[in-house]
Amino acid sequence: MPINQYPYNFVAVGVVALGGVLILLRRYFNGGVCYSKRLLDGRTVIITGANTGIGKETAIDLAKRNAKVILACRDVERGKQAEKEIKRASKSDEVSFKQVDLASFASIKKFAAEILEEESRIDILINNAGIMRCPYWKTEDGFEMQFGVNHLGHFLLTNLLLDRIKESPASRIVVVSSRAHTRAKGINFDDINSENSYDPGVAYAQSKLANNLFTLALSKRLSGANVTVNCLHPGVIYTELGRHLKLRWLMKIILMPVVLLMVKTPWQGAQTNIYCAVAEELEGVSGRYFADCKEKEPSPAALDELAAEQLWSLSIKLTGL
């Protein structure tokens, strides 16, 4: 072989090796897959924020398993459109939209009252909706938006539906948290509304830590009730949740290769949602934290039982329960 061909061979080998590494990395970042074939005939499922992203993919999957799926969404027009699309994708007519705004206690109470009147059972509640890194806004009831929607809204909704959930055998509550909870050292009880200082990322991390602590406190209260509650990190996903992240166009171009490599699709991101909702091996498992369809260790702050109880007491007071 002529000597001048050796560089081309090295380049070819390098390209093949790099391609192999990229494929392995892409598979790694794809995360776990829920392989359970469990059917949900006769079961009723409520999913908040189910009109888009991982909530929508979760709804499609559970509808395919023959569950009756209720899409609890804020936007009426988009909720009705999602209902049509999910019915078409799942080939199920047991899908319905019902409006609820998690930034409004009045809306949550109205939604819960209608559900309790219309539904004889609630087998799975998936607290999936969320808002991330938004500007400083307040909910209708005067709470910092991320803490108000991500935690307080779901706290109130869950508690209003809890007695009905307890009536259904082996029911499950799933709380979508985030690995971002590890960035919060604790709940800032002295400035719960971030009025003294506001950082969108810090507030988001605190709201996700609140999700974990809520799961911990609720699991203690559900001991012996044949109801489990677990929280999860769905992964880094390309969805509308990131709409408040403001990146300059040049930064977007630079980061695009990283995004394509590391970010999950909504279908991939929904897998741990689905796993926590249906996996047979999670019967009786409660108060845990999952990612990529496996149990993971949360941050030390997320295991603080005193903080969990303090947050529970404060949430009872703030929501008027």
Beta strands, then each sheet from edge to edge (+ up, - down):
strand 1: 44-48
strand 2: 68-73
strand 3: 95-99
strand 4: 124-127
strand 5: 171-176
strand 6: 227-233
strand 7: 289-291
strand 8: 294-296
sheet 1: 3+ 2+ 1+ 4+ 5+ 6+ 7+ 8-
end
